[in-house]
Amino acid sequence: QVQLVESGGGLVQAGGSLRLSCAASGRTFSSNTMGWFRQAPGKEREFVASIRWIGGSTFYAYYEDSMKGRFTISRDNAKNTVYLQMNSLKPEDTAVYYCAASEHYTLSRSPDDYAYWGQGTQVTVSS
């Protein structure tokens, strides 16, 4: 049974940082695309970033434009874990953040391309 478990969310002041982790179990996703999405109250689920391992120490990452330069996605295939480092957080970043894993190898921004989802972790940024 595949499980994705996020951790690292919490309450932070504007300008602060958080690092989210997502540990996968039940199978390995070394070659598969993994991603982060978020959903704020009353809004649709929004793409944040995705990452794909090419080989060796080479990864391709893809970001939502508004998060480029502030957020960094990374992964440790040995730990079957993906991370999201979030810096310079803003109140509008407040949302539940979800980790997702795809059966594909393309850097998709569509939730429909991800087959597995975590339960989400709350990030709240105060002004």
DSSP file (Angstrom, degrees, kcal/mol; ACC not computed):
  #  RESIDUE AA STRUCTURE BP1 BP2  ACC     N-H-->O    O-->H-N    N-H-->O    O-->H-N    TCO  KAPPA ALPHA  PHI   PSI    X-CA   Y-CA   Z-CA
    1    1 A Q              0   0    0      0, 0.0     2,-0.3     0, 0.0    26,-0.1   0.000 360.0 360.0 360.0 124.7    0.0    0.0    0.0
    2    2 A V        -     0   0    0     24,-0.2     2,-0.4    22,-0.1    24,-0.2  -0.593 360.0-180.0 -79.4 133.4    1.5    3.3   -1.1
    3    3 A Q  E     -A   25   0A   0     22,-2.3    22,-2.3    -2,-0.3     2,-0.5  -0.999  16.6-165.8-134.1 138.8    1.5    6.1    1.5
    4    4 A L  E     -A   24   0A   0    113,-0.4   115,-0.6    -2,-0.4     2,-0.5  -0.993  12.2-170.2-119.1 124.8    2.8    9.7    1.3
    5    5 A V  E     -A   23   0A   0     18,-2.2    18,-2.4    -2,-0.5     2,-0.2  -0.951   4.4-159.1-123.6 115.8    3.2   11.4    4.6
    6    6 A E  E     +A   22   0A   0     -2,-0.5     2,-0.3    16,-0.2    16,-0.2  -0.581  16.4 166.5 -89.3 153.2    3.9   15.1    4.8
    7    7 A S  E     +A   21   0A   0     14,-2.1    14,-2.7    -2,-0.2   114,-0.1  -0.966  41.0  68.5-153.6 165.9    5.4   16.9    7.8
    8    8 A G        +     0   0    0     -2,-0.3    11,-0.3     1,-0.3    14,-0.0   0.355  61.8 132.3 104.9  -5.1    6.9   20.2    8.6
    9    9 A G        +     0   0    0     12,-0.1     2,-0.3     9,-0.1    -1,-0.3  -0.181  23.3 117.6 -71.2 172.3    3.9   22.5    8.4
   10   10 A G  E     -d  123   0B   0    112,-0.9   114,-2.8   111,-0.1     2,-0.5  -0.988  61.5 -47.1 162.2-166.0    3.1   25.0   11.1
   11   11 A L  E     +d  124   0B   0     -2,-0.3     2,-0.3   112,-0.2   114,-0.2  -0.859  53.7 165.5-102.6 130.6    2.6   28.7   11.9
   12   12 A V  E     -d  125   0B   0    112,-2.6   114,-2.5    -2,-0.5     2,-0.1  -0.984  34.6-111.4-143.0 151.5    5.3   31.2   10.8
   13   13 A Q  E >   -d  126   0B   0     -2,-0.3     3,-2.3   112,-0.2    76,-0.2  -0.481  50.9 -81.8 -79.6 154.7    5.5   34.9   10.6
   14   14 A A  T 3  S+     0   0    0    112,-2.4    76,-0.2     1,-0.3    -1,-0.1  -0.288 120.4  29.7 -54.4 136.5    5.7   36.6    7.2
   15   15 A G  T 3  S+     0   0    0     74,-3.2    73,-0.6     1,-0.3    -1,-0.3   0.258  99.8 115.2  93.0 -11.3    9.2   36.6    5.9
   16   16 A G    <   -     0   0    0     -3,-2.3    73,-2.3    73,-0.2     2,-0.3  -0.085  57.7-122.6 -83.6-174.5   10.0   33.3    7.7
   17   17 A S        -     0   0    0     70,-0.2     2,-0.3    71,-0.2    70,-0.2  -0.926  19.6-177.6-132.5 152.9   10.8   29.9    6.4
   18   18 A L  E     - B   0  86A   0     68,-2.2    68,-3.3    -2,-0.3     2,-0.5  -0.983  15.3-147.7-143.6 151.6    9.5   26.4    6.6
   19   19 A R  E     - B   0  85A   0    -11,-0.3     2,-0.3    -2,-0.3    66,-0.2  -0.972  14.9-159.8-123.1 116.9   10.8   23.1    5.2
   20   20 A L  E     - B   0  84A   0     64,-2.8    64,-2.3    -2,-0.5     2,-0.3  -0.704   5.2-161.9 -93.0 145.2    8.2   20.5    4.3
   21   21 A S  E     -AB   7  83A   0    -14,-2.7   -14,-2.1    -2,-0.3     2,-0.4  -0.932   8.0-165.9-123.9 151.2    9.0   16.8    4.0
   22   22 A C  E     -AB   6  82A   0     60,-1.9    60,-2.1    -2,-0.3     2,-0.5  -0.919   7.0-164.1-138.9 110.9    7.1   14.0    2.3
   23   23 A A  E     -AB   5  81A   0    -18,-2.4   -18,-2.2    -2,-0.4     2,-0.3  -0.840   8.2-154.6 -99.1 126.7    8.1   10.4    3.0
   24   24 A A  E     +A    4   0A   0     56,-2.6     2,-0.3    -2,-0.5   -20,-0.2  -0.769  15.5 175.3 -99.5 143.5    6.8    7.8    0.6
   25   25 A S  E     +A    3   0A   0    -22,-2.3   -22,-2.3    -2,-0.3     3,-0.0  -0.958  53.1  49.8-140.9 161.1    6.4    4.1    1.5
   26   26 A G  S    S+     0   0    0     -2,-0.3     2,-0.3   -24,-0.2   -24,-0.2   0.065 117.6  10.0  98.3 -24.5    5.0    1.1   -0.1
   27   27 A R  S    S-     0   0    0    -24,-0.2     2,-0.3   -26,-0.1   -24,-0.1  -0.950  82.4 -99.2-169.3 166.6    7.1    1.5   -3.3
   28   28 A T        -     0   0    0     -2,-0.3     3,-0.1     1,-0.1    -3,-0.1  -0.746  18.5-170.2 -98.5 147.8    9.9    3.6   -4.6
   29   29 A F    >   +     0   0    0     -2,-0.3     3,-0.7    48,-0.1    73,-0.1  -0.053  39.7 133.5-121.0  30.2    9.4    6.7   -6.8
   30   30 A S  T 3  S+     0   0    0      1,-0.3    23,-0.4    47,-0.1    -1,-0.1   0.872  82.1  29.2 -52.9 -44.7   13.0    7.3   -7.7
   31   31 A S  T 3  S+     0   0    0     -3,-0.1    -1,-0.3    21,-0.1     2,-0.2   0.521 105.3  93.7 -95.8  -5.8   12.3    7.8  -11.4
   32   32 A N  S <  S-     0   0    0     -3,-0.7    21,-0.3     1,-0.1     2,-0.3  -0.515  82.0-103.9 -89.1 154.2    8.8    9.2  -11.1
   33   33 A T        -     0   0    0     71,-2.4    69,-2.9    -2,-0.2     2,-0.3  -0.560  36.8-169.9 -71.9 136.0    7.8   12.8  -10.9
   34   34 A M  E     +FE  51 101B   0     17,-2.2    17,-2.8    -2,-0.3     2,-0.3  -0.945   9.6 177.3-124.5 152.3    6.8   14.0   -7.5
   35   35 A G  E     -FE  50 100B   0     65,-2.9    65,-2.5    -2,-0.3     2,-0.4  -0.919  26.6-126.9-148.5 171.0    5.2   17.3   -6.7
   36   36 A W  E     +FE  49  99B   0     13,-3.0    12,-2.4    -2,-0.3    13,-1.6  -0.979  25.0 175.5-122.8 138.1    3.8   19.7   -4.2
   37   37 A F  E     -FE  47  98B   0     61,-2.7    61,-2.9    -2,-0.4     2,-0.3  -0.850  11.0-155.1-128.5 167.3    0.4   21.3   -4.5
   38   38 A R  E     -FE  46  97B   0      8,-2.5     8,-3.7    -2,-0.3     2,-0.4  -0.987   5.0-161.1-144.1 157.1   -1.5   23.6   -2.1
   39   39 A Q  E     - E   0  96B   0     57,-2.2    57,-2.4    -2,-0.3     6,-0.2  -0.948   5.6-162.0-142.9 119.2   -5.1   24.5   -1.4
   40   40 A A    >   -     0   0    0      4,-0.4     3,-2.3    -2,-0.4    55,-0.1  -0.619  46.2 -75.8 -92.5 157.5   -6.3   27.5    0.4
   41   41 A P  T 3  S+     0   0    0      0, 0.0    -1,-0.1     0, 0.0     3,-0.1  -0.278 118.7   7.1 -55.5 130.2   -9.9   27.7    1.9
   42   42 A G  T 3  S+     0   0    0      1,-0.3     2,-0.3    -3,-0.1    -3,-0.0   0.521 113.0 101.4  77.5   5.1  -12.4   28.3   -0.8
   43   43 A K  S <  S-     0   0    0     -3,-2.3    -1,-0.3     1,-0.1     2,-0.1  -0.805  74.5-102.9-120.8 162.8   -9.9   27.9   -3.6
   44   44 A E        -     0   0    0     -2,-0.3    -4,-0.4     1,-0.1     2,-0.1  -0.379  51.3 -83.4 -77.0 159.9   -8.9   25.2   -6.0
   45   45 A R        -     0   0    0     -6,-0.2     2,-0.4    -2,-0.1    -6,-0.2  -0.443  52.4-152.5 -64.3 135.4   -5.9   23.0   -5.6
   46   46 A E  E     -F   38   0B   0     -8,-3.7    -8,-2.5    -2,-0.1     2,-0.2  -0.915  13.1-116.8-121.3 136.3   -2.9   24.9   -7.0
   47   47 A F  E     +F   37   0B   0     -2,-0.4   -10,-0.2   -10,-0.2     3,-0.1  -0.460  32.6 170.1 -67.7 138.7    0.4   23.6   -8.4
   48   48 A V  E     -     0   0B   0    -12,-2.4    16,-2.5     1,-0.4     2,-0.3   0.727  56.6 -36.6-112.7 -58.0    3.5   24.6   -6.5
   49   49 A A  E     -FG  36  63B   0    -13,-1.6   -13,-3.0    14,-0.2    -1,-0.4  -0.983  45.4-157.7-165.4 157.2    6.5   22.6   -7.9
   50   50 A S  E     -FG  35  62B   0     12,-2.2    12,-2.3    -2,-0.3     2,-0.3  -0.968   7.9-161.3-141.3 160.2    7.5   19.2   -9.3
   51   51 A I  E     -FG  34  61B   0    -17,-2.8   -17,-2.2    -2,-0.3     2,-0.4  -0.999   4.5-169.4-146.2 144.1   10.7   17.3   -9.6
   52   52 A R  E     - G   0  60B   0      8,-2.6     8,-2.9    -2,-0.3     2,-0.5  -0.997  22.2-129.7-134.7 138.3   12.0   14.5  -11.7
   53   53 A W  E     - G   0  59B   0    -23,-0.4     6,-0.2    -2,-0.4     3,-0.1  -0.779  20.3-178.2 -88.6 125.8   15.3   12.6  -11.3
   54   54 A I  E     -     0   0B   0      4,-2.7     2,-0.2    -2,-0.5     5,-0.2   0.818  56.2 -72.8 -91.3 -36.7   17.2   12.3  -14.5
   55   55 A G  E >  S+ G   0  58B   0      3,-1.3     3,-2.4     1,-0.1    -1,-0.3  -0.647  95.3  12.9 149.9 153.9   20.1   10.2  -13.3
   56   56 A G  T 3  S-     0   0    0      1,-0.3    -1,-0.1    -2,-0.2    -2,-0.0  -0.394 131.0 -28.4  58.4-124.4   23.2   10.5  -11.1
   57   57 A S  T 3  S+     0   0    0     -2,-0.2     2,-0.5    -3,-0.1    -1,-0.3   0.066 109.7 115.9-108.8  23.2   22.9   13.9   -9.3
   58   58 A T  E <   +G   55   0B   0     -3,-2.4    -4,-2.7     2,-0.0    -3,-1.3  -0.829  35.9 170.5-101.7 125.9   20.8   15.5  -12.0
   59   59 A F  E     -G   53   0B   0     -2,-0.5     2,-0.5    -6,-0.2    -6,-0.2  -0.963  23.7-144.1-128.6 146.4   17.2   16.6  -11.3
   60   60 A Y  E     -G   52   0B   0     -8,-2.9    -8,-2.6    -2,-0.4     2,-0.3  -0.939  21.2-171.1-106.8 135.6   14.8   18.7  -13.2
   61   61 A A  E     -G   51   0B   0     -2,-0.5     2,-0.4   -10,-0.2   -10,-0.2  -0.929   9.1-165.1-127.3 153.0   12.4   21.0  -11.3
   62   62 A Y  E     -G   50   0B   0    -12,-2.3   -12,-2.2    -2,-0.3     2,-0.3  -1.000  11.3-167.9-140.1 131.9    9.5   23.0  -12.4
   63   63 A Y  E     -G   49   0B   0     -2,-0.4   -14,-0.2   -14,-0.2     2,-0.2  -0.893  30.4-107.7-125.8 150.3    7.8   25.8  -10.4
   64   64 A E    >>  -     0   0    0    -16,-2.5     3,-2.0    -2,-0.3     4,-0.8  -0.565  43.2-118.5 -64.4 138.6    4.7   27.9  -10.4
   65   65 A D  G >4 S+     0   0    0      1,-0.3     3,-1.0    -2,-0.2    -1,-0.1   0.857 110.4  56.6 -54.4 -41.0    5.9   31.3  -11.5
   66   66 A S  G 34 S+     0   0    0      1,-0.2    -1,-0.3     3,-0.1   -18,-0.0   0.633 110.1  46.4 -69.9 -11.1    4.8   33.1   -8.3
   67   67 A M  G X> S+     0   0    0     -3,-2.0     4,-2.6   -19,-0.2     3,-1.7   0.487  80.0 118.9-109.4  -6.2    7.0   30.7   -6.2
   68   68 A K  T << S+     0   0    0     -3,-1.0     4,-0.1    -4,-0.8    -3,-0.0  -0.379  82.6  16.9 -61.3 136.2   10.2   30.8   -8.2
   69   69 A G  T 34 S+     0   0    0      2,-0.5    -1,-0.3     1,-0.1     3,-0.1   0.173 125.3  58.2  87.4 -19.4   13.1   32.1   -6.2
   70   70 A R  T <4 S+     0   0    0     -3,-1.7    17,-2.2     1,-0.2     2,-0.3   0.740 101.8  49.4-108.2 -36.2   11.3   31.6   -2.9
   71   71 A F  E  <  -C   86   0A   0     -4,-2.6    -2,-0.5    15,-0.2     2,-0.4  -0.822  60.9-168.0-109.2 144.9   10.5   27.9   -2.9
   72   72 A T  E     -C   85   0A   0     13,-2.5    13,-3.0    -2,-0.3     2,-0.4  -0.983   5.7-158.0-133.8 123.7   12.9   25.0   -3.7
   73   73 A I  E     +C   84   0A   0     -2,-0.4     2,-0.3    11,-0.2    11,-0.2  -0.794  22.2 160.9 -97.5 141.8   11.9   21.4   -4.3
   74   74 A S  E     -C   83   0A   0      9,-1.7     9,-3.2    -2,-0.4     2,-0.3  -0.942  19.3-151.9-149.4 169.5   14.4   18.6   -3.8
   75   75 A R  E     -C   82   0A   0     -2,-0.3     2,-0.5     7,-0.3     7,-0.2  -0.996  13.2-152.3-148.3 152.3   14.4   14.9   -3.3
   76   76 A D  E >>> -C   81   0A   0      5,-3.0     5,-1.9    -2,-0.3     3,-1.0  -0.918  11.4-171.1-122.6 100.4   16.5   12.2   -1.6
   77   77 A N  G >45S+     0   0    0     -2,-0.5     3,-0.6     1,-0.3   -48,-0.1   0.828  84.1  62.2 -66.1 -30.5   15.9    9.0   -3.5
   78   78 A A  G 345S+     0   0    0      1,-0.2    -1,-0.3    -3,-0.1   -48,-0.0   0.830 114.2  35.6 -62.6 -29.7   17.7    7.0   -1.0
   79   79 A K  G <45S-     0   0    0     -3,-1.0    -1,-0.2     2,-0.2   -55,-0.2   0.410 105.4-128.2-101.2  -0.3   15.1    8.1    1.6
   80   80 A N  T <<5 +     0   0    0     -4,-0.6   -56,-2.6    -3,-0.6     2,-0.4   0.906  67.1 133.1  53.7  43.0   12.2    8.0   -0.9
   81   81 A T  E   < -BC  23  76A   0     -5,-1.9    -5,-3.0   -58,-0.2     2,-0.4  -0.958  44.9-160.0-132.0 141.4   11.5   11.6    0.3
   82   82 A V  E     -BC  22  75A   0    -60,-2.1   -60,-1.9    -2,-0.4     2,-0.3  -0.929  14.2-158.8-119.4 147.6   10.8   14.9   -1.4
   83   83 A Y  E     -BC  21  74A   0     -9,-3.2    -9,-1.7    -2,-0.4     2,-0.4  -0.842  13.3-157.7-124.5 157.2   11.2   18.3    0.3
   84   84 A L  E     -BC  20  73A   0    -64,-2.3   -64,-2.8    -2,-0.3     2,-0.6  -0.899   9.5-162.3-135.9 108.7    9.9   21.8   -0.2
   85   85 A Q  E     -BC  19  72A   0    -13,-3.0   -13,-2.5    -2,-0.4     2,-0.5  -0.808  11.0-166.8 -89.1 122.9   12.0   24.6    1.2
   86   86 A M  E     +BC  18  71A   0    -68,-3.3   -68,-2.2    -2,-0.6     2,-0.3  -0.950   9.9 174.8-118.5 118.8    9.9   27.7    1.5
   87   87 A N        +     0   0    0    -17,-2.2   -70,-0.2    -2,-0.5   -71,-0.2  -0.757  59.5  23.9-117.2 164.5   11.5   31.1    2.2
   88   88 A S  S    S-     0   0    0    -73,-0.6    -1,-0.2    -2,-0.3   -71,-0.2   0.900  84.3-161.0  48.9  48.4   10.2   34.6    2.4
   89   89 A L        -     0   0    0    -73,-2.3   -74,-3.2    -3,-0.2   -73,-0.2  -0.264   7.7-158.5 -65.9 146.3    6.8   33.3    3.2
   90   90 A K    >   -     0   0    0    -76,-0.2     3,-2.3   -75,-0.1     4,-0.2  -0.843  31.8-109.7-121.0 156.8    3.8   35.6    2.7
   91   91 A P  G >  S+     0   0    0      0, 0.0     3,-1.8     0, 0.0    34,-0.4   0.842 117.7  63.0 -55.4 -32.3    0.3   35.5    4.2
   92   92 A E  G 3  S+     0   0    0      1,-0.3   -52,-0.0    32,-0.1    -3,-0.0   0.564  88.6  70.0 -72.7  -5.7   -1.1   34.4    0.8
   93   93 A D  G <  S+     0   0    0     -3,-2.3    -1,-0.3    32,-0.0     2,-0.2   0.512  70.6 121.3 -82.6  -5.4    1.0   31.2    1.1
   94   94 A T    <   +     0   0    0     -3,-1.8     2,-0.3    -4,-0.2    30,-0.2  -0.418  40.4 106.1 -61.7 124.8   -1.3   30.1    3.8
   95   95 A A  E    S- H   0 123B   0     28,-2.0    28,-2.7    -2,-0.2     2,-0.5  -0.968  76.2 -79.2-178.0 171.2   -2.8   26.8    2.7
   96   96 A V  E     -EH  39 122B   0    -57,-2.4   -57,-2.2    -2,-0.3     2,-0.5  -0.868  48.0-145.7 -88.6 128.3   -2.8   23.0    3.1
   97   97 A Y  E     -EH  38 121B   0     24,-3.0    24,-1.9    -2,-0.5     2,-0.4  -0.846  13.9-163.1-103.2 129.9    0.2   21.7    1.3
   98   98 A Y  E     -E   37   0B   0    -61,-2.9   -61,-2.7    -2,-0.5     2,-0.3  -0.903  11.0-145.5-116.7 138.4    0.0   18.3   -0.4
   99   99 A C  E     -E   36   0B   0     -2,-0.4    19,-2.3   -63,-0.2     2,-0.3  -0.771  23.6-174.6 -93.7 145.6    2.6   16.0   -1.6
  100  100 A A  E     -EI  35 117B   0    -65,-2.5   -65,-2.9    -2,-0.3     2,-0.4  -0.992  15.2-154.4-143.6 150.1    1.9   13.9   -4.7
  101  101 A A  E     -EI  34 116B   0     15,-2.1    15,-2.1    -2,-0.3    14,-1.2  -0.981  13.1-150.8-127.2 138.6    3.5   11.2   -6.8
  102  102 A S        -     0   0    0    -69,-2.9    12,-0.2    -2,-0.4    11,-0.1  -0.682  21.0-140.8-105.8 157.5    3.0   10.4  -10.4
  103  103 A E  S    S+     0   0    0     10,-0.5     2,-0.2    -2,-0.3    11,-0.1   0.430  86.8  74.2 -86.6  -1.9    3.2    7.3  -12.5
  104  104 A H  S    S-     0   0    0      9,-0.4   -71,-2.4   -71,-0.2    -2,-0.2  -0.483  75.1-136.5-109.6 177.2    4.7    9.4  -15.2
  105  105 A Y        +     0   0    0    -73,-0.2     2,-0.3    -2,-0.2   -71,-0.1   0.253  69.7 102.9-117.5   8.9    8.1   11.0  -15.8
  106  106 A T  S    S-     0   0    0    -73,-0.1     2,-1.9     1,-0.1    -2,-0.1  -0.671  79.4-115.6 -94.1 151.8    6.9   14.4  -17.1
  107  107 A L        +     0   0    0     -2,-0.3     2,-0.1   -57,-0.1   -57,-0.1  -0.529  49.3 179.9 -85.2  73.9    7.0   17.5  -15.0
  108  108 A S        -     0   0    0     -2,-1.9   -46,-0.1     1,-0.1   -59,-0.1  -0.441  32.1-165.2 -81.3 149.1    3.2   18.0  -14.9
  109  109 A R        +     0   0    0     -2,-0.1   -62,-0.2   -62,-0.1    -1,-0.1   0.350  63.4 101.3-104.9  -1.2    1.4   20.8  -13.2
  110  110 A S    >   -     0   0    0      1,-0.1     3,-1.8   -64,-0.1     4,-0.1  -0.745  66.4-146.7 -91.2 127.4   -2.0   19.1  -13.4
  111  111 A P  G >  S+     0   0    0      0, 0.0     3,-1.8     0, 0.0    -1,-0.1   0.802  97.3  70.0 -57.2 -27.5   -3.3   17.3  -10.3
  112  112 A D  G 3  S+     0   0    0      1,-0.3    -2,-0.0    -3,-0.0    -3,-0.0   0.712  90.6  60.3 -65.1 -19.1   -4.9   14.8  -12.7
  113  113 A D  G <  S+     0   0    0     -3,-1.8     2,-0.5   -11,-0.1   -10,-0.5   0.405  89.8  83.2 -89.5   3.1   -1.4   13.4  -13.6
  114  114 A Y    <   -     0   0    0     -3,-1.8   -12,-0.3   -12,-0.2   -80,-0.1  -0.933  52.7-175.6-112.6 125.4   -0.7   12.4  -10.0
  115  115 A A        +     0   0    0    -14,-1.2     2,-0.4    -2,-0.5   -13,-0.2   0.726  67.3  51.2 -91.8 -24.0   -1.9    9.1   -8.8
  116  116 A Y  E     -I  101   0B   0    -15,-2.1   -15,-2.1  -113,-0.0     2,-0.3  -0.937  62.7-176.6-125.1 139.7   -0.9    9.2   -5.1
  117  117 A W  E     -I  100   0B   0     -2,-0.4  -113,-0.4   -17,-0.2   -17,-0.2  -0.969  18.6-133.7-135.6 146.1   -1.5   11.9   -2.6
  118  118 A G        -     0   0    0    -19,-2.3  -113,-0.2    -2,-0.3     3,-0.1  -0.296  34.8-105.6 -84.0 179.9   -0.6   12.6    1.0
  119  119 A Q        -     0   0    0   -115,-0.6  -114,-0.1     1,-0.2   -21,-0.1   0.621  62.5-115.7 -85.1 -13.3   -3.1   13.8    3.6
  120  120 A G        -     0   0    0    -21,-0.1     2,-0.4     1,-0.1   -22,-0.2   0.079  16.1-123.8  96.9 152.3   -1.7   17.4    3.6
  121  121 A T  E     - H   0  97B   0    -24,-1.9   -24,-3.0  -114,-0.1     2,-0.3  -1.000  25.4-120.0-135.3 135.1    0.1   19.6    6.1
  122  122 A Q  E     - H   0  96B   0     -2,-0.4  -112,-0.9   -26,-0.2     2,-0.5  -0.553  23.8-171.7 -80.5 131.6   -1.2   23.0    7.2
  123  123 A V  E     -dH  10  95B   0    -28,-2.7   -28,-2.0    -2,-0.3     2,-0.5  -0.992   4.8-176.4-119.5 123.4    1.0   26.1    6.6
  124  124 A T  E     -d   11   0B   0   -114,-2.8  -112,-2.6    -2,-0.5     2,-0.6  -0.982   6.7-166.6-123.8 124.5   -0.2   29.3    8.2
  125  125 A V  E     -d   12   0B   0     -2,-0.5     2,-0.3   -34,-0.4  -112,-0.2  -0.942  10.8-153.8-113.3 118.0    1.7   32.6    7.6
  126  126 A S  E      d   13   0B   0   -114,-2.5  -112,-2.4    -2,-0.6    -2,-0.0  -0.627 360.0 360.0 -92.4 149.4    0.8   35.4    9.9
  127  127 A S              0   0    0     -2,-0.3    -1,-0.1  -114,-0.2  -114,-0.1   0.449 360.0 360.0 -90.0 360.0    1.2   39.1    8.9
